[in-house]
């Protein structure tokens, strides 16, 4: 009987601004990264995976110290990969390991468009591997397969992303870059090292729900049987093709008003409410979500227990659990943390009026993103008042209150916890908003009962 595969996780406690949390705690397609990894491995490997929990590693060499002698999969806690990437890596790694006996490490080709456009900016988590000519042959990720325990004889293995270039039908010339239209490179398989909120945005939206839609389109083009099956289901349900149950998955006890328009591929969880006039296009929506009259959501990921009152708009954005987007607020290309309230009439802009490069924050500091448009980011446990305009790529740190002020309606710089409006309020009011997400080395505030 073949030995079961064991998994080991390299710790990564670096905090991602503005959340003040490690990447493993942040949400990807509605799940914390650590749960996403655990569920994906359990679903993919099934009984092949050793069920016992493994102690986390601080160094890769600890595998040798623990006398691990069977096959094992090792990855860093801050690495995000989807099922398609895991499948391609594991199949190729096992095949090559059987031929050579060497361990395998996942890698990107240096000229890979997905890597250069979305993965590499703001990150230093990919180690360059130099070929005999001194040129960079690939960039190695923190994902390894060891066929028989630890060895330092590790071979990098490039996993191609096979991107499809897709975008908008037409955009004005000033919103193009290097003479190209505003398009995205949608990957067949993706791996990120999460070192910035921008990586959370890309992994969930561009390489998440948007790429999911692209993959589905390609499947339809290749399969006449799938086309007929989808058409037949749409006819039986008396629905448009994109609104049929072949593309729109709805959970238990979810209520959808007849006047709502839902286009797939879209996933809606259990116990949700979709009100009249709502438009949803290519989204992933969690459980217990309420989306009221006139809201519009496009290519976004909405976590559990979120609430969207009437006429809220969400475009290419990520909402983590228990957040609220109030009426007449427009969120574009943004990431919103857990337990956060965004008041009415706010606008998150995504385009610099002057042609200056957009820069965003990572764990390494402020760096260029390489994107012509990008929204902002709000951390966990924030309270944002009404009527603000937030400039592109600006951050609001976790536990911050941004209150309405006639002299401060435009947020042009990152907002830190020290600038929170609740610090200027009486003590009995200030204590009602405790700090749950301190920076490393700072203590959280405990609630008094």
N, C-alpha and C positions, 0 to 999 in steps of 0.2 A: 504494500500500500504506500503510495507516494506521500511524503510529509506535507503537512498543510502549510500554507503561506502565512507568515507572521508579519505584522505591520509595526513599524516604529516611527515615532514622530519627534522631529527635532524641535525643541522649544524655541519660541520667538516672542519675547515679552516686550518688544519695542512698541510704543504707543503711536497709533496713527492719529495725527491732528486732523480735524478739531475734536475727535471723539474721545481722546484720552483713554483709549482702550487698545489692546492688541488686535491684530487683524483677525485672529481666530474667533473673536466675539462679534464681528460685524456680519451683516446679512448679505447673502447671495441667493437670489431666486427665492426669497422668503425664509431662508434658514441661516442660522449662524454658521460661519465657515467650518467650525469644528464638527457641527452636526451634519453639514453637507458632506464633508469628507467621510464621516463615519457611515452615514446612510448609503452613500454612493458605493463604498467598498463592500458593505454588507450585501447590497443588491447585486453588484457585479460579480463578486466571487462566490457568494452563497456559502455552501458547506466547505469550499476549498480554503476559506479563511479561518485561521485559528481563532476561536471565539474568546479566549482569555485576553484580558486587557494587558497591554504592554506598558511598562513604565516609560515615561518620556525620556528622550536623550538630550544631553547638552552638547555632546560631540559625536560625530559619526563614528569615531574610533571606539566608542563604548560598546559597539556590537562585538568587537573582538574580546573585550574585557568580560563580556557576559557569556562568552563561549556559544554564541548563536551559530549553529552549523547547518541549518536548513534554509530553504528559500525565504527571502524576506523583502518586503517593500518598505522603503524609507523615504519620508518626505518632510519638508519643513512645515510647521504649523501655519505659516503665513502664505502657503502656496494654494492657489485656487486652480483646479482643473475640472473639466467636465467629463462626462462619461465617454464621449468620443475620443478625447485625448488619452484617457486612461486605457481604453481598449486598444488604441493604436500602439501606445507605448508598451503595454504588457505583452501583447502578442509578438511584437518585434523583439523585445528584450528577451523573452523566453527562447525564441527561435535562435537568435544570435548567441545567447549564453550556452545553449546546447552545442553549438558548433565550435565556439572558441573557449568556453569555460570561464570567460571574463564577466565581471559585473558590468552593468549598463547604467548610464546616466542620461536623462532626457536633455535634449538640446534644441536650440533654434538655429536655423541657417542665418548668417549675417545679413543676407539680402531679403529675408522673409518680410513681405509688406506688412503683415499683421504685427510681427514683432517690432519692426521699426516704427510703425505708426502708433500703436496702442500699448505695447508691453514694455518696450525699452525706456520711453520717456519717464522721468521721475523715479527710476529704479536703478539700483546697483546690485540687485540680487541675482544677476546672471554673470557667471565667471567666464571670461573669454578663454578659449582654447586655441592655441597657436599651432599651425601646421608646420611642416618642414621648411617651407619658404619664409617663415616668420610672419605670415599674414594670419589674421583671425579666421579660423576654419569654422567655428561655431561659438555660440554662447550657451553655457551649460546651466541648467536649472537644478534646484535642490530637490530632485526626484530620482531615486536610485532603485535598481533591482539587483539583488545579490542572489545568485543561484544556490550558493552553499555557504552562507555566513559571510562575515566581513572579509574583504580583500582590498588591498590598495591598487590592484590591477583593474582599473575602471576605464571603460571605453565610452566616450560620448556618442550618443545616437540621435541624429536629427529626426524630429517628427515634423513632417510638412503640414502646414495649415490649410493648403489648397483654398485660398480665399476667392470669393466671388465679389467683384466690384459692383456695388449697387448704391443708388442714391436717389436724387430728386430729378424730376423731368427737366426742370430749367430753373436756374438761379441767376440773379444779376452778376455781372462780371466781377464786381468788387467783393463778392462772397466766394470767389474761387481762389485757389492756391496753386502757384506755380503753373498757371495757365490751365489747370484742370478744374472740372466741375466739382461741386461740393458732393463728394461721394464717400462711402465707407467700404472697407475691405472686410467682408464678413467671413469668418473662419469656419471650416468644417470641424475643427478641434482647437481648443485654446487652453493655455496655461498662463497664469499671471503670478508674479510675486507681488503681494499686496503691500505697498509701501506708501501709498497716498490714497486720499479719498477719490482721486481721479481714477485709480485702478478699480475701485468699487463701482464707480459709474460705468466704466467701459465693460467690465465683466458682466454686469447685470443688464445693460441696455444694448449697446452696440454688438458685443459678442455674446449677449444673452438672448433676450426676446427677439431682437432684430435678426440675429443670425439664425435663431430657431425658425423664423418665418422664411428666411432664405433657403434653409435646408429643406423645408417642406415644399417650397416651390420647385426645387430641383427634383425631389422625389416624384412629384406629380408629372413633371415633364418626361421623366424616364419610364413611367408606368401607365400604360393605357388602362390596365385593370383598376388601378387606384383612381383614375379620373372617372371611370364609369361608376365605381362604388360610391364616390363622393356625390356624383350627379344623382344617382338613384336615391341616396339618403336625403338629399335636398328636396327632391320631388316628393318623397313620402312625407316629409315634414312641412311641406309648403313654405319653404324658406329659400332665401338667396343662398347660393353656394357657400359664400364666405361666412354665413351666419348659421349654417347647419351644424349638427352635433359632431360631424366629422372634424370640424375645426374649432368649435367652441365647446370646451369641457366645463360642465357646471356641477358643483358639489351638492351635497344633501341639504335640504331645507333652505335653499336659496331662492329668494323671490326676485323676479325680473319683471318690471312693468312692460306691457305690450308695446309701448311707444319707444322703448329703449332700442338703440342700434348697437349690436355687438358683432364685430368682425374678427375672424380668426387669422392665425391661430391664437386663441385666448384661453386661459385657464382661470376659472373662478372657484374659490373654495366653498366650504360649508357655511351655512347660516349667514349668508350675505344678503344685502338688500340693494337692488339696482333700481333707481327711481325713474320717473317719466322723463323722456327727452335726453337721457344719458347716452353719450356716444363713447364706446370703448373699442379701440383698434389695436390688436396685437399686444396684449398685456398679460401679466401674471398677477393675479389678485389672490390674497390669502383668505383665511377664515374670518368670519365675524366682521366683515367690512361693510360699511354703509356708504353708498354713493348716491347722493340726493339729486333732486331735479336739475337738469340742465348742465351737469358736469361733463367734462370732456377729458378722456384719458387716452394717450397714444404712446405705444411702445414704452411702457413703464412697468415697474415692479412695485406692487403695493403689499406691504406686510400685513400681518394679522391685526385685527381690532382697530384699523384705521377708520377715520370718519371724514368724509368730504361733504360739507353742506352744499347748498345750491350754487351753481355757476362757478365752481372751482375748476381750474384747468391744469393739467399735468402732461408734460410732453417730454419724452426721453428722460425720465427721472426715476429715482429710487426712493421709496418711503419704507423705513423700517417700522417695527411694530408699534402700535398704540399712538400714532401721530394723527394730527388734525390739520387739514388745509381748509381754511375758512373761505367764505364766499368772495367771488370776484378777485381771487388771487391767482396769478399765473406763475407756474413753476416750470422752467425750461432747462433741461440738461443739468439737473441738480441731484444732490444726495441729501436726504433728510434723515436724521437719526431717530432713535426711539424716544417715545414719551415726549414729543415736541409738538408745540402749538404754534402755527403760523397764522396770524390774524388776517382780517379782510383787507382787500385792496392792495396787496403787496405785489411787486413785480420783480422777478429775478431775471435780469438781462443776461444775454449770452453772446453779444457781439460788441467788440471794441469799436467805438465810433471812428477813432483814428487807427491807422494800420500799424499798431504796435503789437509785438508778440504777447500772447496771453501767458502769464506765469502763475503757477499754482504751488501750494505747499505740499511737501512730502516729509518723511522723517529725516531727510538730508537737508532741508531748507527750501528756499524759493527757487524754482527752476522753470524754464520754458516747457510748455505742454506740447507744442507742435500742432495745435488745433486752432482753426480760425474762429470757432464758436465754442463756448463752454459756459455753463451756469455756475452757481455757487454751491456751498455746502453748509449745512446747519447741524450741529452736534446733537447729543442726547440731552433730554431734560431741559430744553430751551423754551422760552416764551417770547414770541416775536409779535409786537404790536401791529397797528394798522398803518397803511399808507406809505410804506418804505419802498425805495428803489435800490436794489442791490446790484452792484457792478459785477462784471464777469469774474469768476474764479475767487471771489471773496469768501471767507470762512467766518462762521460764528461759533465760538467755542462752546463745548458742552456746559450745561448749568447756567447759561447766560440769559438774562432778561434784557430785551431791547424794547424800551418803552417809547411811545410816541412823544416827540419833542419838535416844536415848530422850527428849531434851529438845526435839527439833525434828521432830515428825511431821506437823505441819500447816503448809503453806506459805500464809501469809497475805499476803505481799508478793512483788513481783518479785525474782528471784534473779539477781544479776549475776555476771560472771566472777570478780570479786575475792572473792566469797563462796564460790567453789568449794572443796569439801572437799580437793581434791588439793594446795592450797597449804599445808596443815598437815601434809603427809606428808613423809617423808625425801626428800632430793633425788633419789635414784636411782629412787624411785617416782614423784615428781612429774614427772620428765622423760619418763616413759612416756606422758604425756598431753599432747602438744604443742598449742599454740594455732594453729588453722588459720584462724579467722575473727575477726580483730581488728577493733576499731572504726576508723573513719577516722582516720588520723594515728598509729595504733599499729602496731607491727611484729608480724608473725606469728613464731612460734617455729619454728625449723628442727630437724628430727630429726637426731640424731647417729647415725652408723653406725659 
